Amino acid sequence: MSTSAFPSPEISQKGLRRNVFAGAIGVLVHWFDWAIYAYLATTISHVFFPQQSDSAALLSVFAVFAVAFFVRPLGSLIFGHLGDTLGRKKTLSLVIIMMAAGTLMLGLIPSYETIGIWAPVLLVIARIIQGIAAGGEFGSAAAFLAEYSPPKKRGFGCSWIEFGSVLGFLLASVVVAGMHATVSTESIEAGVWRIPFLLTVPLAAVGLYIRLKIEDTPEYKALQEMETVSSAPIAEVFRNNKTQFFQTIGIEIFMNCTFYVVLVYLITYQESMVGMSAGQAATLSTVASLTAIAIIPGAGILSDRIGRKPVLITAGILLVSLAWPLFTYMNVGTPIAGFISTFGLAAILSLILGTHASTVAELFPTRTRQSGLSMAYSIAGAFFAGTLPYLNTWLIGATDNHMIPAYTLMVVGAVGLVTLSTMPETRGRNLLHDSDTAPATTPIRTEVVIRQTEGV
């Protein structure tokens, strides 16, 4: 059966807006939580690790930050399988419930002074819950939005995933800057720091309500109609889509590592290495988020017009060539140097953010799309991006070289360029591949037995 027999139906503008919001809201909530944790790293270190030195406590906080990344692959296995076997809608709802539960727990954990060692233990458990949920969020949202977006506007449609993520960062930076401007450091450490985490619960409730109202995607419904939904999508990824899987890991290393240096680690770097105040660093983080929000949709539109690869290759070249000059200028320490360097890094990141989701979603067939995306994204985050704040902090301490983050970005840019050299242009590709018409399971063992019998 040809996949052309199942063309994507026309989606009304109202329906498209609802689906875009449903896909982006969970990403917004997730990254708001993630950013609040990173932005309040110094405060959290004093609350949960008060008996350590400032440097050791900060390293402990970033180590806990990395733990959540290491469990992401587990979440990707769980939610990737569920998304490809039960549908995108169910996983979008389950992910946001689990994410809200972990965040609520984090916001309610008593301090070290109150319950002792159980405070950091419970902190780790809360971050593990969040990490498992995060393992399913990107794959669910990217598969959902790619399959609901019109082919000629798929880059633009998928760009709203990262629009939501950066909006979460923007909200986080505004909240943190507002706290530092209106409340004393002592009050923040005494309990005000909990408020942003608790605010995510009603946000998640709104997201869950929206996600429960949506329908599954046209492509997934086509698989159900053809009765070709895979019963073992994870195994199928490694059997039939290994090349796409490793290409996606390369693209997600490119995106995730840049993302975490520019939007997560940079605020700590500017405060502890450049010598900016917490308020100044939070303000520059707001600049970075506003820059990304302004550019991301445009990058998606540009990728729909000229292709995914030209946009991503441009970003890779800029990252390799400009990371060192921008960090050098940042370390001048003046407000204008901080603004220009932060803006430049955020603009480069935005080109990647606006394009990567549609690029990798188009690589996979529908029957393994969510599993492939979830696993590759989580592996890139767990083993590369999640460790960068810790690694950069440790390397700077070991070498006394403040340019370490620039060098890591140059390496990341090179990884992106090498990966892109192995990939085809995917713009406008039909999301129902020929392999989507194959039977849901391939009885390999039975075929072997039959052939052996026939040979006898």
Backbone hydrogen bonds, N-H to C=O, Kabsch-Sander energy under -0.5 kcal/mol:
donor,donor_aa,acceptor,acceptor_aa,energy
5,A,2,S,-1.4
6,F,3,T,-1.9
16,L,12,S,-2.9
17,R,13,Q,-2.4
18,R,14,K,-2.2
19,N,15,G,-2.3
20,V,16,L,-2.6
21,F,17,R,-2.4
22,A,18,R,-2.3
23,G,19,N,-2.3
24,A,20,V,-2.2
25,I,21,F,-2.4
26,G,22,A,-0.7
27,V,23,G,-0.5
28,L,24,A,-2.3
29,V,25,I,-2.3
30,H,26,G,-2.6
31,W,27,V,-2.6
32,F,28,L,-2.1
33,D,29,V,-2.1
34,W,30,H,-2.3
35,A,31,W,-2.6
36,I,32,F,-2.4
37,Y,33,D,-2.0
38,A,34,W,-1.9
39,Y,35,A,-3.4
40,L,36,I,-2.0
41,A,38,A,-1.4
44,I,40,L,-3.2
45,S,41,A,-2.2
46,H,42,T,-1.4
47,V,43,T,-1.7
48,F,44,I,-2.6
49,F,45,S,-1.8
52,Q,49,F,-1.2
57,A,53,S,-3.0
58,L,54,D,-2.1
59,L,55,S,-2.1
60,S,56,A,-2.0
61,V,57,A,-2.0
62,F,58,L,-2.2
63,A,59,L,-2.0
64,V,60,S,-2.2
65,F,61,V,-2.0
66,A,62,F,-2.1
67,V,63,A,-1.8
68,A,64,V,-1.3
69,F,65,F,-0.6
69,F,66,A,-0.8
70,F,66,A,-1.7
71,V,67,V,-1.1
72,R,69,F,-1.1
74,L,71,V,-0.5
75,G,71,V,-1.7
76,S,72,R,-2.6
77,L,73,P,-2.1
78,I,74,L,-2.1
79,F,75,G,-2.9
80,G,76,S,-2.0
81,H,77,L,-1.5
82,L,78,I,-2.0
83,G,79,F,-2.5
84,D,80,G,-2.0
85,T,81,H,-1.6
86,L,82,L,-3.1
87,G,82,L,-0.8
87,G,83,G,-0.7
91,T,87,G,-1.0
92,L,88,R,-2.2
93,S,89,K,-1.7
94,L,90,K,-2.4
95,V,91,T,-2.6
96,I,92,L,-1.3
97,I,93,S,-1.5
98,M,94,L,-2.2
99,M,95,V,-2.4
100,A,96,I,-2.0
101,A,97,I,-1.9
102,G,98,M,-2.1
103,T,99,M,-2.0
104,L,100,A,-2.5
105,M,101,A,-2.1
106,L,102,G,-2.1
107,G,103,T,-2.2
108,L,104,L,-0.9
108,L,105,M,-0.9
109,I,105,M,-0.9
109,I,106,L,-0.7
112,Y,47,V,-2.3
114,T,111,S,-0.7
115,I,111,S,-2.2
116,G,112,Y,-2.3
118,W,115,I,-1.3
119,A,116,G,-2.1
121,V,117,I,-1.6
122,L,118,W,-2.7
123,L,119,A,-1.9
124,V,120,P,-2.1
125,I,121,V,-2.0
126,A,122,L,-2.5
127,R,123,L,-2.2
128,I,124,V,-2.0
129,I,125,I,-2.2
130,Q,126,A,-2.2
131,G,127,R,-2.4
132,I,128,I,-2.5
133,A,129,I,-2.0
134,A,130,Q,-2.6
135,G,131,G,-1.6
136,G,133,A,-1.5
137,E,133,A,-1.0
138,F,134,A,-0.9
140,S,136,G,-1.8
141,A,137,E,-2.7
142,A,138,F,-3.4
143,A,139,G,-2.1
144,F,140,S,-2.2
145,L,141,A,-2.8
146,A,142,A,-2.4
147,E,143,A,-2.0
148,Y,144,F,-1.2
149,S,145,L,-1.6
153,K,150,P,-2.1
154,R,151,P,-0.9
157,G,153,K,-2.7
158,C,154,R,-2.8
159,S,155,G,-1.3
160,W,156,F,-0.6
160,W,157,G,-1.1
161,I,158,C,-1.7
162,E,158,C,-0.6
163,F,159,S,-1.9
164,G,160,W,-2.1
165,S,161,I,-1.7
166,V,162,E,-2.7
167,L,163,F,-2.3
168,G,164,G,-1.9
169,F,165,S,-1.7
170,L,166,V,-2.9
171,L,167,L,-2.7
172,A,168,G,-2.1
173,S,169,F,-2.8
174,V,170,L,-2.5
175,V,171,L,-2.4
176,V,172,A,-2.7
177,A,173,S,-2.7
178,G,174,V,-2.6
179,M,175,V,-2.3
180,H,176,V,-2.4
181,A,177,A,-1.7
182,T,178,G,-1.6
183,V,179,M,-2.7
188,I,184,S,-2.2
189,E,185,T,-2.4
190,A,186,E,-1.5
191,G,187,S,-0.9
191,G,188,I,-0.9
192,V,187,S,-1.9
193,W,188,I,-2.0
194,R,191,G,-1.6
195,I,192,V,-1.4
197,F,193,W,-0.5
198,L,194,R,-1.9
199,L,195,I,-1.9
200,T,196,P,-0.7
200,T,197,F,-0.7
201,V,198,L,-1.1
203,L,199,L,-1.1
204,A,200,T,-2.8
205,A,201,V,-2.1
206,V,202,P,-2.0
207,G,203,L,-2.2
208,L,204,A,-2.8
209,Y,205,A,-2.1
210,I,206,V,-2.2
211,R,207,G,-2.5
212,L,208,L,-2.0
213,K,209,Y,-0.7
213,K,210,I,-1.0
214,I,210,I,-0.6
214,I,211,R,-0.5
221,K,217,T,-2.4
222,A,218,P,-2.0
223,L,219,E,-1.8
224,Q,220,Y,-2.0
225,E,221,K,-2.5
226,M,222,A,-2.5
227,E,223,L,-0.8
228,T,223,L,-2.5
231,S,440,A,-1.0
236,E,232,A,-1.9
237,V,233,P,-2.0
238,F,234,I,-1.5
239,R,235,A,-1.3
240,N,236,E,-3.2
241,N,236,E,-0.7
241,N,237,V,-1.9
245,F,241,N,-2.2
246,F,242,K,-2.4
247,Q,243,T,-2.2
248,T,244,Q,-2.2
249,I,245,F,-1.9
250,G,246,F,-2.0
251,I,247,Q,-2.3
252,E,248,T,-2.6
253,I,249,I,-2.1
254,F,250,G,-2.0
255,M,251,I,-2.3
256,N,252,E,-2.9
257,C,253,I,-2.0
258,T,254,F,-1.0
259,F,255,M,-2.7
260,Y,256,N,-2.7
261,V,257,C,-1.8
262,V,258,T,-2.5
263,L,259,F,-2.8
264,V,259,F,-0.5
264,V,260,Y,-0.7
265,Y,260,Y,-3.4
266,L,261,V,-1.4
268,T,264,V,-0.6
268,T,265,Y,-0.6
269,Y,265,Y,-2.5
270,Q,266,L,-3.0
271,E,267,I,-1.3
272,S,268,T,-3.0
273,M,269,Y,-2.8
274,V,269,Y,-1.6
275,G,270,Q,-0.5
276,M,270,Q,-2.7
281,A,277,S,-2.4
282,A,278,A,-2.2
283,T,279,G,-2.1
284,L,280,Q,-2.2
285,S,281,A,-1.9
286,T,282,A,-1.7
287,V,283,T,-1.8
288,A,284,L,-2.3
289,S,285,S,-2.3
290,L,286,T,-2.7
291,T,287,V,-2.3
292,A,288,A,-2.2
293,I,289,S,-2.7
294,A,290,L,-1.9
295,I,291,T,-1.6
296,I,292,A,-3.0
299,A,295,I,-2.3
300,G,296,I,-2.1
301,I,297,P,-2.3
302,L,298,G,-2.7
303,S,299,A,-2.1
304,D,300,G,-1.3
305,R,301,I,-1.1
306,I,302,L,-2.9
307,G,302,L,-0.5
307,G,303,S,-1.0
311,V,307,G,-0.8
312,L,308,R,-2.1
313,I,309,K,-3.1
314,T,310,P,-1.9
315,A,311,V,-1.9
316,G,312,L,-2.3
317,I,313,I,-2.5
318,L,314,T,-2.3
319,L,315,A,-2.3
320,V,316,G,-2.2
321,S,317,I,-2.2
322,L,318,L,-2.5
323,A,319,L,-1.5
326,L,322,L,-2.4
327,F,323,A,-2.2
328,T,324,W,-2.4
329,Y,325,P,-2.3
330,M,326,L,-2.2
331,N,327,F,-1.7
332,V,329,Y,-1.7
333,G,330,M,-1.6
338,G,334,T,-2.4
339,F,335,P,-2.3
340,I,336,I,-2.6
341,S,337,A,-2.1
342,T,338,G,-1.9
343,F,339,F,-2.6
344,G,340,I,-2.5
345,L,341,S,-2.2
346,A,342,T,-2.4
347,A,343,F,-2.3
348,I,344,G,-1.9
349,L,345,L,-2.3
350,S,346,A,-2.1
351,L,347,A,-1.2
351,L,348,I,-0.5
352,I,348,I,-1.1
353,L,349,L,-2.6
354,G,350,S,-2.4
355,T,352,I,-1.3
356,H,352,I,-2.6
359,T,355,T,-1.7
360,V,356,H,-2.4
361,A,357,A,-2.1
362,E,358,S,-1.8
363,L,360,V,-0.7
364,F,360,V,-0.8
364,F,361,A,-0.5
366,T,431,L,-0.7
368,T,365,P,-1.0
369,R,365,P,-0.7
369,R,366,T,-0.7
372,G,368,T,-2.7
373,L,369,R,-2.6
374,S,370,Q,-2.4
375,M,371,S,-2.5
376,A,372,G,-2.1
377,Y,373,L,-2.4
378,S,374,S,-2.2
379,I,375,M,-2.4
380,A,376,A,-2.2
381,G,377,Y,-2.0
382,A,378,S,-3.2
383,F,379,I,-2.4
384,F,380,A,-1.0
385,A,380,A,-2.0
386,G,381,G,-3.6
388,L,384,F,-0.6
388,L,385,A,-1.3
391,L,387,T,-3.3
392,N,388,L,-3.4
393,T,389,P,-2.0
394,W,390,Y,-2.7
395,L,391,L,-2.9
396,I,392,N,-2.3
397,G,393,T,-1.8
398,A,394,W,-2.3
399,T,395,L,-2.5
400,D,396,I,-2.5
402,H,400,D,-0.6
404,I,401,N,-1.2
406,A,403,M,-0.6
407,Y,403,M,-1.7
408,T,404,I,-2.2
409,L,405,P,-1.9
410,M,406,A,-1.9
411,V,407,Y,-2.0
412,V,408,T,-2.3
413,G,409,L,-2.5
414,A,410,M,-1.8
415,V,411,V,-2.1
416,G,412,V,-2.2
417,L,413,G,-2.1
418,V,414,A,-2.4
419,T,415,V,-2.4
420,L,416,G,-2.4
421,S,417,L,-1.4
422,T,419,T,-1.6
423,M,420,L,-1.1
429,R,426,T,-2.3
433,H,431,L,-1.0
436,D,433,H,-1.5
437,T,434,D,-1.7
438,A,435,S,-1.3
440,A,227,E,-0.6
444,I,442,T,-2.7
447,E,443,P,-2.0
448,V,444,I,-2.1
449,V,445,R,-2.2
450,I,446,T,-2.4
451,R,447,E,-2.5
452,Q,448,V,-2.5
453,T,449,V,-2.5
454,E,450,I,-2.9
455,G,451,R,-2.0
456,V,452,Q,-1.3
